[in-house]
Amino acid sequence: MIQRKQTLFLIFAVIASICCLCLPLATIYPEAMSAPSQVFNLWIADGNGNHDFSTWPLFAVLLLSAAAEFFCIFLYNNRRRQAALCVFCIFLLVVWYVLFAWLVFSGADSSASSLSLGIPVALPAVSIIFDFMARQGIIADEKLVRSMD
């Protein structure tokens, strides 16, 4: 049901997740005179156009989260399952941040390059906020239905 505010929150969360999937997360500037590399969720594109797929877990977790948020929109008849799926999406987005931090700190050699984070790194946090707000609306609806019984 599109008229529920939590449905709009879930749509905004899906949009934020999909935007994060498509946009570059960071730029790696090497100390040498080579071209900078772009870090995406699926790969790292170096200055020569080569792709390193070492960041694919970020893509997998964020894609699963976006799909679960999209599926959650259509569970308006089962509010308990919808609220549980919102918690699962929040968990996946926290896992995304843990994986991102691990990839940044494990691959960071401070003497070799510098890393510049982009705005899309904040989009999963925006999605977490929207998932949380949707869950609060779902719980409020559940309480309202239970009070009518």
Residue pairs with C-beta under 8 A, 6 or more apart in sequence:
1 7
1 76
2 8
4 76
4 137
4 141
5 137
6 82
6 133
6 134
6 135
6 137
6 138
6 141
7 73
7 76
7 134
9 130
9 131
9 133
9 134
9 137
10 69
10 70
10 72
10 73
10 86
10 130
10 131
10 134
11 73
12 126
12 130
13 69
13 89
13 126
13 127
13 130
13 131
13 134
14 66
14 69
14 70
14 73
16 123
16 124
16 126
16 127
16 130
17 62
17 65
17 66
17 69
17 93
17 123
17 124
17 127
18 66
19 120
19 123
20 41
20 62
20 120
20 121
20 123
20 124
20 127
21 41
21 59
21 62
21 63
21 66
23 40
23 118
23 119
23 120
23 123
24 38
24 39
24 40
24 118
24 120
25 39
25 40
25 41
25 58
25 100
25 117
25 118
25 120
25 121
26 38
26 39
26 104
26 115
26 116
26 117
26 118
26 121
27 36
27 37
27 38
27 39
27 115
27 116
27 118
28 36
28 37
28 38
28 39
28 44
28 113
28 114
28 115
28 116
29 36
29 113
29 114
29 115
29 116
30 36
30 37
30 112
30 113
31 111
31 112
31 113
31 114
34 46
34 47
35 46
35 47
35 48
36 47
37 44
37 45
37 46
37 47
38 44
38 45
39 55
40 55
40 59
41 55
41 58
41 59
41 62
42 53
42 55
42 56
42 58
42 59
43 51
43 52
43 53
43 54
43 55
43 56
44 51
44 52
44 54
44 55
45 51
46 52
54 103
54 107
55 103
57 99
57 103
58 96
58 99
58 100
58 103
61 92
61 95
61 96
61 99
62 92
62 93
62 96
62 124
64 92
65 89
65 92
65 93
65 96
65 124
65 127
68 85
68 88
68 89
68 92
69 89
69 127
69 131
71 85
72 82
72 85
72 86
72 89
72 134
75 81
75 82
75 85
76 82
79 138
79 141
79 142
79 145
80 142
82 138
83 135
83 138
83 139
83 142
86 131
86 132
86 134
86 135
86 138
87 135
89 127
89 131
90 128
90 131
90 132
90 135
93 124
93 125
93 127
93 128
93 131
94 128
96 124
97 124
97 125
100 121
104 115
108 115
